[in-house]
Amino acid sequence: MIISKKKIIPISLIITPNLQEAEILSGNIISSEKELIESAYKIIELGINNVIIKGGYDMAANSKIFDILLEKDSNSITKVYNNRLKIGETHGTGCNFSSSLASFIGKGYKIKESFFLANAYVKEGLMNVQKIGKGVGITNPLFNLYENSSKYKILYNLNDSIKILEEIKNFYLLIPETKTNFVYSLENPKNHADVAGVLGRITNMGEKIRTPNVVEFGASSHVANAVISANRFNKLLRAAINIKNDDKILEICKTNFTCSFYSREDEPQENKNKEGLSISWGIRIALEKIPDAEIVFHSGDYGKEPMIILFGKNPQDIIDKIKIIIHHLAKTNVLNNN
């Protein structure tokens, strides 16, 4: 510490101690905002021009966390306040903050601007803490970068597969009365916002199909519920499409794929009374029977159309299954016509 005070601190542009480190550097006990600011001025006396003390908090309300920046040249104090997050102990915030602060300064931002940007960067990481093994949570400041990249790939792949679907001859034969949706989710989807689907639905126009040509996250509800539920049993299942359930199509599915089913007649009435719960309940029942099923079907209920839902690792996997079904359906129709 003596070496740091005498040699490292004076040649530094800025240092970023937390409360405990600030107490050691200043020799002060910090139990109030006033004492925290006094400590910042004492650290400045060690020969540095800028200091950020992290992790201060509202001593009265104990609900706000703040960092302070003291700049010697302007004799100004800047504070950034954030709400206290209920995330438990974490690891990595100090390294994230100092490295991002250095990066922003290196990119040409002023110290105060870099202070704000680094704070926001760390906050994002804290809001997306990852639990790895049995240790403390790890901050993940690259969460949005990964998520946005994943979302782009999902939208691109789903849209590309829908264009392929439009070109598949006789796909219209698989569209149910309630029409079709085609979805693809992020890894570990939690809600509809994590699942991309067709805005509106895929409809049939004679022997052709029509799509709105718009895919976006949150566009589907029923098929999104299906893939969210299926993903809890099999993390590889991230894409899904609903198709018509009739005897010919169902027999082809049973012959070529691993299938499971559920009966909507068995659904508890209190579950039926809540919109959006039926499919989640049904997929859970079906996959508890056959966890590796790639197709789930039901025979309908009062006012509910029978339905088949195909699951896949990605949209192309769904397209491959659709092509198999169409191929066998065409052969069946030829045999029947003869």
C-alpha positions in Angstrom: 0.0 0.0 0.0 2.9 2.4 0.8 4.4 1.7 -2.7 1.0 2.3 -4.3 0.5 5.6 -2.4 3.9 7.0 -3.2 4.6 5.6 -6.7 1.5 4.3 -8.5 -1.2 6.8 -7.4 0.7 10.0 -8.4 1.3 8.7 -12.0 -2.3 7.5 -12.5 -4.9 9.5 -14.4 -7.7 8.3 -12.2 -8.3 5.6 -9.5 -11.5 3.8 -8.6 -11.5 2.5 -5.0 -14.6 1.0 -3.4 -15.7 2.1 0.1 -13.3 -0.2 1.9 -10.3 0.7 -0.3 -11.2 4.4 0.1 -11.0 4.0 3.9 -7.6 2.4 3.7 -6.3 5.1 1.2 -7.7 8.0 3.2 -7.3 6.7 6.7 -11.0 7.7 7.3 -13.9 5.6 8.5 -16.7 6.2 6.1 -20.2 6.1 7.6 -21.8 9.1 5.9 -21.9 10.9 2.6 -19.9 13.8 4.1 -17.2 11.4 5.3 -17.1 9.8 1.9 -16.5 13.2 0.2 -13.9 14.1 2.8 -12.1 10.8 2.0 -12.1 11.7 -1.7 -10.3 15.0 -1.0 -7.8 13.2 1.2 -7.0 10.7 -1.6 -6.5 13.7 -4.0 -3.8 14.8 -1.6 -1.9 11.7 -2.5 -1.0 13.3 -5.8 -3.8 12.2 -8.2 -6.1 14.5 -10.1 -9.2 12.4 -10.3 -10.8 9.8 -8.0 -14.0 7.8 -8.2 -15.3 6.2 -5.0 -17.8 3.4 -5.7 -20.6 2.0 -3.6 -21.7 4.8 -1.4 -25.3 4.6 -0.2 -28.1 6.7 1.2 -27.4 6.3 4.9 -30.9 7.2 5.8 -33.1 5.4 3.3 -30.5 2.8 2.4 -32.2 2.3 -0.9 -30.0 4.3 -3.3 -26.4 3.4 -4.3 -24.2 6.1 -5.6 -20.7 6.6 -7.0 -18.8 9.9 -6.8 -16.3 11.5 -9.0 -14.0 14.2 -7.7 -12.0 16.2 -10.3 -9.2 18.2 -8.8 -8.8 20.7 -11.7 -12.4 21.9 -11.6 -12.8 21.1 -7.8 -16.2 19.5 -8.8 -18.0 16.5 -7.4 -20.3 14.4 -9.7 -22.6 11.8 -8.3 -24.4 8.9 -10.1 -27.4 7.4 -8.2 -28.8 3.9 -8.9 -31.5 1.9 -7.1 -30.2 -0.9 -4.9 -30.7 -4.2 -6.8 -31.7 -7.4 -4.9 -29.2 -9.7 -6.5 -27.1 -10.9 -3.7 -23.3 -11.0 -3.7 -21.6 -10.6 -7.1 -18.1 -10.8 -8.6 -16.6 -8.7 -11.4 -18.1 -5.3 -11.0 -14.9 -3.5 -10.0 -13.0 -5.0 -13.0 -15.9 -4.2 -15.3 -16.0 -0.6 -14.2 -12.3 0.2 -14.3 -11.8 -1.5 -17.7 -14.8 0.2 -19.3 -13.8 3.5 -17.8 -10.3 3.2 -19.3 -11.8 2.1 -22.6 -14.1 5.2 -22.8 -11.3 7.5 -21.9 -9.2 5.8 -24.5 -11.9 6.5 -27.1 -11.7 10.2 -26.4 -14.5 10.7 -23.9 -13.9 13.2 -21.1 -13.5 11.8 -17.6 -17.0 12.8 -16.5 -18.5 11.4 -19.7 -16.6 8.2 -19.2 -17.8 8.0 -15.6 -21.4 8.1 -16.7 -20.9 5.6 -19.5 -18.9 3.1 -17.3 -21.6 3.3 -14.6 -24.3 2.5 -17.1 -22.2 -0.3 -18.5 -21.8 -1.9 -15.1 -25.4 -1.4 -14.2 -26.4 -3.4 -17.3 -24.1 -6.2 -16.2 -25.6 -6.2 -12.7 -29.1 -6.5 -14.2 -28.0 -9.6 -16.0 -26.0 -11.5 -13.4 -25.2 -15.1 -14.3 -25.0 -17.9 -11.7 -22.3 -20.3 -12.6 -21.9 -23.4 -10.4 -22.3 -22.8 -6.7 -20.3 -19.6 -6.5 -21.4 -16.0 -6.4 -23.2 -14.3 -9.3 -21.0 -13.1 -12.2 -21.9 -9.7 -13.8 -22.5 -10.0 -17.5 -22.1 -6.6 -19.2 -22.0 -8.1 -22.6 -25.6 -9.5 -22.2 -27.2 -7.0 -24.6 -24.5 -7.4 -27.2 -25.0 -11.2 -27.2 -28.8 -10.8 -27.1 -29.0 -8.3 -29.9 -26.7 -10.5 -32.0 -28.9 -13.5 -31.3 -32.1 -11.6 -32.0 -30.7 -10.5 -35.4 -29.8 -14.1 -36.3 -33.2 -15.4 -35.1 -35.2 -12.8 -37.2 -33.0 -13.4 -40.2 -33.3 -17.2 -40.1 -37.0 -17.3 -39.3 -37.7 -14.8 -42.1 -35.6 -16.8 -44.6 -37.4 -20.1 -43.6 -40.8 -18.4 -44.1 -39.8 -17.5 -47.6 -38.9 -21.2 -48.2 -42.2 -22.2 -46.7 -44.0 -20.0 -49.2 -42.4 -22.0 -52.0 -43.2 -25.5 -50.7 -45.9 -26.9 -53.0 -49.1 -28.0 -51.1 -48.1 -26.5 -47.8 -51.6 -25.0 -47.8 -52.9 -28.5 -47.1 -51.4 -28.3 -43.6 -52.9 -25.0 -42.6 -55.6 -25.4 -39.9 -58.8 -23.3 -39.7 -57.2 -21.1 -37.1 -54.2 -20.6 -39.4 -50.6 -21.1 -38.7 -47.7 -19.4 -36.9 -44.1 -20.2 -37.1 -41.8 -19.2 -34.2 -38.1 -19.2 -33.2 -36.8 -18.4 -29.7 -33.8 -17.1 -27.9 -32.0 -19.6 -25.8 -33.9 -20.4 -22.6 -37.0 -18.3 -23.5 -38.9 -17.0 -20.5 -41.8 -15.1 -22.1 -43.3 -14.1 -25.4 -40.7 -11.3 -25.8 -38.0 -14.0 -26.2 -39.9 -15.6 -29.1 -40.0 -14.3 -32.6 -43.0 -15.1 -34.7 -45.2 -14.1 -37.7 -47.1 -10.9 -37.1 -50.7 -12.0 -37.7 -50.6 -15.6 -39.1 -49.8 -17.6 -42.2 -53.0 -18.1 -44.2 -54.0 -20.0 -47.3 -55.2 -18.4 -50.5 -56.4 -21.3 -52.7 -53.3 -23.4 -53.2 -50.9 -20.6 -52.2 -50.1 -19.3 -48.7 -49.9 -15.7 -47.6 -47.7 -14.2 -44.9 -47.6 -10.6 -43.7 -43.8 -10.7 -44.4 -43.2 -9.3 -40.9 -41.6 -11.3 -38.1 -40.9 -9.8 -34.7 -40.4 -10.8 -31.1 -43.7 -11.1 -29.1 -45.8 -11.6 -32.3 -47.1 -15.0 -31.2 -48.8 -16.1 -28.1 -50.1 -19.7 -28.5 -47.2 -21.2 -30.5 -44.8 -19.1 -28.4 -46.3 -20.7 -25.3 -45.7 -24.1 -26.8 -42.0 -23.6 -27.6 -41.4 -22.0 -24.2 -42.9 -25.0 -22.5 -41.1 -27.5 -24.7 -37.7 -25.8 -24.1 -38.0 -26.5 -20.4 -37.9 -30.2 -21.2 -35.4 -30.1 -24.1 -33.1 -27.0 -24.4 -32.5 -27.8 -28.0 -36.2 -27.2 -29.0 -36.4 -23.5 -29.9 -38.6 -23.5 -33.1 -42.2 -24.5 -33.6 -45.1 -24.4 -36.0 -48.7 -25.5 -35.7 -50.4 -27.5 -38.5 -53.8 -29.1 -39.1 -54.6 -32.3 -37.3 -56.5 -34.8 -39.5 -56.1 -38.6 -39.8 -53.8 -38.6 -42.8 -51.4 -35.9 -41.4 -51.4 -37.4 -38.0 -50.6 -40.9 -39.3 -47.7 -39.5 -41.3 -46.4 -37.8 -38.2 -46.6 -40.9 -36.0 -44.8 -43.0 -38.7 -41.9 -40.6 -39.2 -41.4 -38.7 -35.9 -41.4 -39.2 -32.2 -44.9 -38.0 -31.1 -46.7 -37.4 -27.9 -50.2 -36.1 -27.1 -52.5 -34.6 -24.6 -56.3 -34.5 -24.2 -57.8 -31.0 -23.7 -60.8 -32.8 -22.2 -58.5 -33.7 -19.2 -57.5 -30.1 -18.6 -58.6 -28.8 -15.2 -61.4 -26.3 -15.5 -59.6 -23.6 -13.5 -56.8 -23.9 -16.0 -59.2 -23.5 -19.0 -60.6 -20.3 -17.4 -57.2 -18.6 -17.7 -56.3 -17.4 -21.2 -53.0 -18.7 -22.5 -52.5 -21.6 -20.0 -54.0 -24.5 -22.1 -51.1 -25.0 -24.5 -48.4 -24.7 -21.7 -50.3 -27.2 -19.7 -50.8 -29.5 -22.6 -47.2 -29.5 -23.8 -46.0 -30.2 -20.2 -48.4 -33.2 -20.0 -47.2 -34.5 -23.4 -43.5 -34.2 -22.7 -43.8 -35.6 -19.3 -45.0 -38.8 -21.1 -42.4 -38.7 -23.8 -39.6 -36.2 -23.1 -37.9 -36.6 -26.5 -41.0 -36.0 -28.5 -40.6 -33.7 -31.5 -44.3 -33.5 -32.3 -47.2 -32.9 -29.9 -50.9 -33.2 -30.9 -54.3 -33.0 -29.3 -57.8 -33.9 -30.7 -59.5 -30.7 -29.7 -62.3 -29.8 -27.3 -65.5 -27.9 -27.4 -64.8 -24.9 -29.5 -61.2 -25.9 -29.9 -59.7 -27.2 -33.2 -57.6 -30.3 -33.1 -53.9 -29.3 -33.6 -50.4 -30.7 -34.3 -47.3 -28.7 -33.2 -44.0 -29.5 -34.7 -40.9 -28.7 -32.7 -37.3 -28.3 -34.0 -33.9 -27.0 -33.1 -34.2 -24.2 -35.6 -36.5 -23.1 -38.4 -34.7 -25.2 -41.0 -35.4 -28.2 -38.8 -39.1 -27.4 -39.0 -38.9 -26.9 -42.8 -37.3 -30.4 -43.1 -40.2 -31.9 -41.2 -42.8 -30.1 -43.2 -41.2 -31.4 -46.4 -41.3 -35.0 -45.1 -45.0 -34.6 -44.2 -45.9 -33.0 -47.6 -44.0 -35.7 -49.5 -45.8 -38.5 -47.7 -49.1 -36.7 -48.0 -48.7 -36.4 -51.7 -48.0 -40.1 -52.0 -51.1 -40.9 -49.9 -53.3 -38.7 -52.1 -52.0 -40.4 -55.3 -52.7 -43.9 -53.8 -56.2 -42.7 -52.8 -56.9 -41.3 -56.2 -55.9 -44.5 -57.9 
